[in-house]
Amino acid sequence: MSHEVHGLGNFYATPAGLVTARLLRDRLRAFWPSLPGRAVLGLGYASPFLRLWRAEAARCVATVPTHLPRWRWPRSAASCTAIAEEDALPFPDLMFDRILLVHGLETAENARRMLREAWRVLKDDGRLIVVVPNRLGLWAHLERTPFGHGQPYSPGQLEGLLRRQMFVVERRDTALFVPPFRTRLLLRGARVWEGLGRSLCPGFAGVMLMEAAKDYCEAIPAGAVPAQRRRVVVVEGV
């Protein structure tokens, strides 16, 4: 990642961080209410949100870059965190049913390659959720929050980036209408702020969420493609 995000673990341990995680989990649960038996991958710094499905998923893996802090999972789930480069995931093709990308795309050194890796390890019928700072929101302009680092996006920019990496956006949502301040009064009324913001000024949310699926139409070249002869080597007796 080109912009190192400092203090992610510390932020989510604060009252403001706990409220932030709760509000985002509410929106993520609306996308994926339950994922029994599914393989789930978290990219960037998604561990605070993977607890939504950890108990029911067949596999729940949090992958973080080498320079970001590792989330303190319970001891029974310590193996659920992997350290890897964002453009070289240590997983085979078509391994995961769901991928959650948060605190990753806006600070990626190469967002295109990061999404291509997500496309590679996602199953053909899988789904990806991307959470990024909204360019028009207050959260993208205050560095003391995790969403105040890196490159914020507008809805059109994010959808265009996903489309160029062979994803098609299926659903959209927003969150974090509460101002990014630490006063107790604001934190206690966070859900009220969310409801008012969603109704009165939906374009000024702190973050955007987009759910996308693989778009094979983008991968198929126009016109007929002549068949090519391929040589297959078969080793007998193995």
C-alpha positions as a printed Julia matrix, in Angstrom:
238×3 Matrix{Float64}:
   0.0     0.0     0.0
   1.27    3.44   -0.87
  -0.26    5.16    2.15
   0.26    3.33    5.42
  -2.78    3.52    7.63
  -1.62    4.02   11.19
  -3.45    2.98   14.33
  -6.21    0.85   12.81
  -6.25   -1.55   15.74
  -6.14    1.3    18.25
  -8.95    3.16   16.47
 -11.36    0.22   16.6
 -10.67   -0.15   20.32
 -11.91    3.39   21.04
 -15.59    4.36   21.6
 -15.64    6.06   18.18
 -14.13    2.97   16.57
 -16.62    0.65   18.23
 -19.51    2.79   16.96
 -17.97    2.88   13.48
 -17.61   -0.9    13.38
 -21.18   -1.38   14.6
 -22.64    0.94   11.95
 -20.67   -0.71    9.16
 -21.58   -4.19   10.38
 -25.26   -3.18   10.2
 -24.9    -2.36    6.51
 -22.8    -5.44    5.76
 -25.37   -7.66    7.46
 -28.02   -6.18    5.17
 -25.95   -7.38    2.18
 -25.05  -10.81    3.57
 -27.37  -11.75    6.46
 -25.83  -15.21    6.89
 -23.15  -17.24    5.14
 -23.41  -20.79    6.45
 -20.81  -23.11    4.99
 -19.27  -20.37    2.83
 -15.6   -19.45    2.46
 -15.07  -15.77    3.3
 -11.95  -13.68    2.7
 -11.25  -10.28    4.21
  -8.78   -8.03    2.37
  -7.13   -4.86    3.66
  -8.14   -4.63    7.3
 -11.47   -6.42    7.44
 -11.07   -8.39   10.67
 -13.34   -6.16   12.83
 -16.19   -7.0    10.44
 -15.6   -10.68    9.73
 -16.99  -11.58   13.16
 -20.42  -11.28   11.51
 -19.91  -14.64    9.77
 -17.0   -16.28   11.59
 -19.14  -18.65   13.65
 -21.11  -20.0    10.69
 -18.7   -19.78    7.74
 -16.8   -22.88    6.69
 -13.67  -20.76    6.34
 -13.09  -17.16    7.4
  -9.68  -15.72    6.55
  -8.4   -12.19    7.19
  -5.52  -11.2     4.92
  -3.52   -8.08    5.77
  -0.4    -6.56    4.18
   2.86   -7.03    6.04
   2.97   -3.43    7.34
  -0.53   -3.39    8.87
  -1.25   -4.67   12.4
  -2.82   -8.09   12.74
  -6.2    -8.25   14.45
  -6.19  -10.11   17.77
  -8.48  -13.03   16.99
  -9.52  -15.39   19.79
  -6.99  -18.14   20.33
  -9.24  -20.74   18.76
  -9.24  -18.74   15.53
  -5.62  -17.61   15.43
  -5.05  -19.36   12.12
  -7.68  -17.14   10.46
  -5.18  -14.35    9.75
  -2.73  -14.43    6.84
   0.03  -11.95    6.02
   0.39  -11.45    2.27
   1.04   -8.9    -0.45
  -2.09   -7.31   -1.87
  -1.25   -8.25   -5.48
  -0.04  -11.8    -4.78
  -2.56  -13.6    -2.61
  -1.39  -17.05   -1.39
  -4.62  -18.79   -2.42
  -5.61  -20.93   -5.41
  -8.08  -19.78   -8.03
 -11.81  -19.86   -7.25
 -11.36  -20.48   -3.52
 -13.75  -18.0    -1.84
 -17.51  -17.49   -1.99
 -17.38  -13.98   -0.54
 -14.67  -11.31   -0.34
 -14.85   -8.2     1.85
 -12.41   -5.42    0.92
 -12.17   -2.62    3.48
  -9.29   -0.28    4.4
  -7.5    -1.53    1.33
  -8.47   -0.16   -2.05
  -7.99    3.52   -1.18
  -4.41    2.9     0.0
  -3.37    0.26   -2.53
  -0.19    0.81   -4.53
  -1.96   -0.73   -7.52
  -5.75   -0.89   -7.12
  -6.15   -2.6   -10.48
  -3.88   -5.51   -9.57
  -5.49   -5.82   -6.16
  -8.94   -6.22   -7.71
  -7.61   -8.66  -10.31
  -6.29  -10.85   -7.5
  -9.69  -10.66   -5.8
 -11.3   -11.66   -9.12
  -8.92  -14.63   -9.42
  -9.61  -16.15   -5.99
 -13.37  -15.43   -6.08
 -15.63  -18.25   -7.21
 -17.59  -17.81  -10.42
 -20.83  -17.22   -8.51
 -19.13  -15.33   -5.66
 -19.66  -11.79   -4.49
 -17.3    -8.97   -3.53
 -18.09   -6.02   -1.25
 -15.83   -2.98   -1.47
 -15.92   -0.33    1.28
 -14.18    2.96    0.48
 -14.21    6.56    1.71
 -16.73    8.78   -0.05
 -15.07   11.78   -1.7
 -17.9    14.07   -0.58
 -18.03   12.85    3.01
 -16.35   14.39    6.05
 -14.6    11.14    6.99
 -12.34   11.29    3.94
 -10.93   14.68    5.02
  -9.9    13.97    8.61
  -6.7    11.99    9.01
  -7.46   10.92   12.56
  -9.95    8.39   11.17
  -8.91    5.33    9.12
 -10.97    6.59    6.2
  -8.98    9.84    6.04
  -5.99    8.2     4.36
  -5.36    7.38    0.74
  -7.58    7.97   -2.28
 -11.31    8.59   -1.69
 -13.76    7.73   -4.45
 -16.95    9.04   -5.97
 -19.65    6.49   -6.89
 -18.8     6.8   -10.57
 -15.07    6.37   -9.99
 -15.52    3.24   -7.91
 -18.0     1.64  -10.28
 -15.77    2.44  -13.25
 -12.75    0.89  -11.54
 -14.68   -2.28  -10.75
 -16.05   -2.5   -14.27
 -12.57   -2.21  -15.8
 -11.43   -5.13  -13.63
 -14.26   -7.35  -14.91
 -16.74   -6.82  -12.09
 -20.35   -5.74  -12.42
 -21.91   -3.74   -9.56
 -25.16   -5.25   -8.33
 -25.96   -3.31   -5.15
 -24.9    -0.05   -3.52
 -25.18    1.39   -0.04
 -23.73    4.12    2.19
 -22.86    4.5     5.86
 -21.28    6.8     8.46
 -23.47    9.87    8.29
 -22.53   10.64   11.88
 -19.84   13.37   11.94
 -16.35   11.96   12.63
 -16.05   13.55   16.05
 -15.51   11.87   19.41
 -18.1    13.57   21.57
 -20.3    11.23   23.58
 -23.47   13.02   22.48
 -22.76   12.27   18.83
 -21.75    8.68   19.5
 -24.9     7.99   21.51
 -27.06    9.34   18.7
 -25.16    7.6    15.9
 -28.13    5.56   14.69
 -30.28    8.7    14.6
 -27.63   10.43   12.47
 -27.6     7.43   10.15
 -31.33    7.53    9.63
 -31.43   11.29    9.05
 -28.45   11.27    6.7
 -29.83    8.41    4.64
 -33.08   10.33    4.16
 -31.87   13.92    3.8
 -28.36   13.85    2.28
 -27.48   10.37    1.0
 -24.61   11.69   -1.13
 -22.63   12.9     1.89
 -22.08    9.58    3.67
 -18.66    8.86    5.08
 -18.19    5.63    3.15
 -19.65    3.83    0.17
 -20.31    0.12   -0.12
 -20.65   -1.67   -3.45
 -21.39   -5.34   -3.98
 -20.08   -6.75   -7.25
 -20.02  -10.06   -9.11
 -17.75  -11.33  -11.86
 -18.64   -9.92  -15.26
 -17.76  -12.46  -17.91
 -19.17  -10.28  -20.69
 -16.21   -7.93  -20.22
 -13.83  -10.86  -20.6
 -15.31  -12.2   -23.87
 -13.83  -10.54  -26.98
 -16.25   -9.28  -29.6
 -16.61  -11.37  -32.75
 -15.84  -15.0   -33.37
 -12.56  -16.34  -32.07
 -11.1   -19.22  -34.08
 -10.41  -22.37  -32.11
  -6.76  -23.1   -31.49
  -5.18  -26.51  -31.31
  -3.69  -27.26  -27.91
  -1.36  -30.05  -26.99
  -2.21  -31.93  -23.78
   0.44  -34.13  -22.16
  -0.93  -37.03  -20.13
   1.36  -38.92  -17.77
   0.22  -42.51  -17.37
   0.54  -44.51  -14.23
   0.29  -41.54  -11.87
